[in-house]
Amino acid sequence: MTLSSVVSRFIYGQPHWHSTDVEHEQSYTPIPQPPTLPLIGNILQIDRILPAASFRLLARQYGEIYSLQFPGVQLVNINSHRLVMETLDESRFHKTISPALLELRSLVGDALFTAFHGEENWAVAHRILVPAFSPANIKGMFGDMMDVASQLVLKWERYGEEYLINPSEDYTRLAFDTVALCTMGYRVNSFYSDFIQPFIISMGNYLLEAQRRTRLPGPIKAITSTAQWDADREAMNEIVTKVISDRRKTGIHRGDLLDLMLSGKDPKTGTSLSEENIRWQLLTFLIAGHETTSGMLSFITYELLKNPSAYAKVRNEIDTVLKGEPIRPEHLNKLPYVTAVMREGLRLHSTVPIFAVEPIKDTALLNQYLVRKGTFALLHVESIHRDPAVYGEDAELFRPERMLDGKFEALPPKAWIPFGNGARACIGRAFAWQEATIALATIFQRFDLVMADPSYTLKIKQTLTIKPDEFYIRAIPRANVAPLVIGKQIQQKLPVPKTIQSVTDASKEEDDGRIKVNILYGSNTGSSEAFAQRIASSALVKGFSARISTLDAASGHLSTTSPTIIITASFEGQPADNAGRFVEDLTNLSGSKLEGVTYAVFGCGNKDWVLTYQRIPRLIDETMEKLGAKRLLERGEGDAAGSEFFDAFDAWEANLWEVLGEVYNVKPLVDAKAEENLDIQVLGNGTERATSLRQPNAGLGKVVENYVLTTGAIEEKRHIEIRLPENMTYSAGDYLAVLPTNPPASVRRVLKHFNLSEEATIIINTKGATTLPTGQPVSLWQILSGYIELAQPASKRNLETLIEQATGELQETLRAMVADYNDSIVKYRISVLDLLCTYPALPVSLSTFLTMLPAMRIRQYSISSSPLWNPSHVTLTISILNSPSLSRPTEERFLGVASNFLADLKPGDLVQVMVRQSATVFSLPADVHTPIVLFCAGAGLAPMRGFIQERAMQKAAGRKDVGEILLFFGCRDPEKDYLYAKSELARWVELGVVDVRPTFSQKPEMSEGCRYVQHRVLRDADDVRTMYQKKAKFFTCGGSGLASGVREACVQILEEGCGSHEEAIEEFKRLQKERYATDIFN
């Protein structure tokens, strides 16, 4: 016995497991295992807060089976359907109690969920209790389930549409109250109080502690304080004991689960359940029954809000079947799409993510992997449910249609196992299914749900089950739905938690009789939102009030009494994240449903996406007109890739206000100057500095390292590593959104112009809408640094404002700039600040200056790492824009706001960041065997590096099924900007992970005579064609020139096989839809 085995036996009660302890293992394939540390094994590789995320990454790295060594136990982890078919064979494996469930036995003993295999009490209880969940009995619980669901609905109606709802909390109340009422006639009445019931709090604490204790060695566990653990157990036992006692005293028979436990006898042995076992069973039903159902409802709500098409189908089906009436038992089997949604939701998010089995005797999985008796086999339901061999390449996507029309029934056995398996499967499945169906039908019949933060990306909270974390919604009552109670609903306005507030219109509470302009935006990158904010900011001086919100928040609630202004964008032909519901709902309307609505649309887009440019703005505009809405003026278009993006919006906005004034007979305020909305009081050099997160889901990341990748007189590129905020996760190909600040030199230029100190503090007051902090002292440096864009070229609207302030020759000079806008302003990137510094005589106040400028936007950068390398750290590979100023080349330099902000960060600095998911198409294939071809240049290497790193980690883990990678990378000089060439790329090439084909524009003789990527693609056409024939997926990342060049080269290669140029173009279009993804930046 080894020394570590002796020590482990002393500390943990069991020896360390070693493969050398097993005889005759040489004939089997070793199960892959991450490197271990003495005594503690792999324990540090599992996140203590979110173990599920660690298991997910290990499955991605090591594949369908891997082993983990923990103190005193060896775990074999199963992640594929073909392996689960064997491990769920009850002639070879039986359920076992995992360490976490073992901890729960101190609370629920040998109840159904925690009984050991073969434990007699399980068999007795199972035979007694199964009849309670017969179809007839479940149907008999319908009234009680509807009762509790109605309480949830009435709460949401009472609090009103502005109230921010944590659905996980309210669904927990719903499920807990339902289980308590239906199984033991106990009314918890959770919805009559804003406080979470003490039982639920104690239960949550107990589950978290149970999970924590699984990581502790025996001696440590023995000396750990159990005071709170014991108190929580005692509190739960006290409540359940009282319920049992009260039932016995009253003698009332409800025919429920509690009655069956008290009076039922085992039909086989004739024995009854002991008082202790009854208490254990009730606690088990309360814990398991409410945790799983509440998690399921929370995940389904999230997925429906992220998938507008599915949301619309759910709502339409419910409306069609229920016809405005409350759901009844006969409706339950008439909701096939709702059923498909529930099945798909549980496929992607099984709330019990793992269950454990162990072999009855030594056995070999697939006749290849030896699993010894006594070894725990952990079945990771999430991975099994996402196996591309069963569910296809889109297994990661929420697509309820895969569960419709016989497809669910045609799934292979054991491919869908959210309720467990065999004899130990969940006894309350039918109960949970009916409860969830009632809740979903009632909620979606009565409310339009919207995300409080449309950019929210799923975060997970884990105890013994999983639920969404920090997920908030708003519930907007739908029109023409009969109330559940008679009388007017009272809407209680509750404060909005500061952590999830978004910028709202300060004027919406006081309209002073003015007509309200409803400004709706759909925006991912911030441009549409910024334009919407500009309209809102101008509303007051134009004689209107304004309300600004996302398109999704207004879906189904367009005003017929005031104008609706829509600013939105297309992203590869799809709506923005906060506009998808609106577009889906709009396109499903018919007839004259929008009669009485007046509207105008401005579309943001990028002509580099030729096929889908302006698709969504055009669709909204044309569809609204067809549905009877009245267009106020022609749709505006802005091309973000062109030089007139802001100019186009300025011209359209000017027309908008003119039309609104005429239609609604509103005149601008006579004494109000354009751009003069703010009343600013300078307080002097106070020391308080306000801090505020401008993005609701941003967190503080910490810089780990920041260094230059390039050498010589060439555009600087940097590698930056950032530790993510806690519980923030990412995937290869995602973006890191960064909230930057303006360069200090730019801020000092403003202060110098207005003759103000760096320590000046101001108070901003306004009746209009603004994104600036109002009504409180705030550092002027903070405003100038972090709230406005100082470097953006002046718009024509800005010039018109300056013309109003100017006199004499200066007025004529500015008018000449307007007339020759592109050559005078855009070409030289002249900002408002540049103009003020050039013409210091312009009498522009600080108030006017701040109001003229757009709000600071977030910047998105492709993440250049994989979570398999480090799940809590990301790297960025970025270009730094630092060039001579075109407006003042001898005096100033033009500094890119975000890139220079990042370049100046030092290790230890904090930065506001958030992860944003990339488009689904721009992610690695679900099947790791699929080859990939990568085209990129310069910093466009960033996402490609993440893809290569992921596959390198998979290959290093011993996987033999990792697909080929062919990388085409363009740069200038092999010695100056061939990024990572002598470090990671060289190592990955040596390992056989990637085949690199570089091009050097300044030294083409060193890259097979090829100057640019498209030239190398044509030179290596045979290799590209081979990858195409192998069904490889293609990725392009870089500027529009690279994208168009590579596209033309690919079409030329396809032409050789298609026969004509036209056929090759059509084939390339098909390729784009199926397996060709682009990420173009300017």
Secondary structure by P-SEA (a helix, b strand, c coil): ccaaaaaaaaacccccccccccccccccccccccccccccccccccccccaaaaaaaaaaacccbbbbbcccbbbbbbccaaaaaaaaccccbbbbbcaaaaaacccccccccccccccaaaaaaaaaccccccaaaaaaaaaaaaaaaaaaaaaaaaaccccccaaaaaaaaaaaaaaaaacccccccccccccccaaaaaaaaaaaaaaaaccccaaaaaaccaaaaaaaaaaaaaaaaaaaaaaaaaccccccaaaaaaccccccccccccaaaaaaaaaaaaaaaaaaaaaaaaaaaaaaaacaaaaaaaaaaaaaaacccccccccccccaaaaaaaaaaaaacccccbbbbbbccbbbccccccccccbbbbbcaaaaaacccccccccccccccccccccccccccccccccccccccccaaaaaaaaaaaaaaaaaaccccccccccccbbbbbccccccccbbbbbbbbcccccccccbbbbbbbbcccccccccccccccccccbbbbbbbcccccaaaaaaaaaaaacccccccccccccccccccccccbbbbbbbcccccccccccaaaaaaaaaccccccccccbbbbbbbbcccccccaaaaaaaaaaaaaabbbbcccbbbbbccccaaaaaaaaaaaaaaaaaaaaacccccccccccccccccccccccbbbbbcccccbbbbbbccccccccccccbbbbbbbbccccccccccbbbbbbccccaaaaaaaaaaacccccccccccccccccccccbbbbaaaaacccccccccccaaaaaaaaaacccaaaaaaaaaaaacccccccccccaaaaaaacccccccaaaaaaacccbbbbbbcccccccccccbbbbbccccccccccccccbbbbcaaaaaaaaccccbbbbbbbbbccccccccccccbbbbbbbccccaaaaaaaaaaaaaaaaaccccbbbbbbbbbbccccccccccccaaaaaaaaccbbbbbbbccccccccccccaaaaaaaaaaaaaaaaaabbbbbbbccaaaaaaaaaaaaaaaaaaaccaaaaaaaaaaaaaccbbbbbcc
